[in-house]
């Protein structure tokens, strides 16, 4: 089977930087996706500890920042690879 895929090597080498950049964007998007539950846990723990609701603003800001970065890397991943 790998012998049949050998014909793709020149094409893959031609676009290796695009694939590398797309894979890096995919990796960063995945890491940022994993950060969402961590921030939600912090928000729930701070409310369970009896902190005021105003203590959630930094966590909300971090969630918005992570969401913006995730959407940026997801866009570039799809744009670069396609």
Secondary structure, DSSP 8 states (H G I E B T S, - for coil): -HHHHGGGHHHHHHTHHHHHHHHHHHHHHHHHHHHHHHHHHHHHHHHHTT--GGGGHHHHHHHHHHHHHHHHHHHHHHHHH-
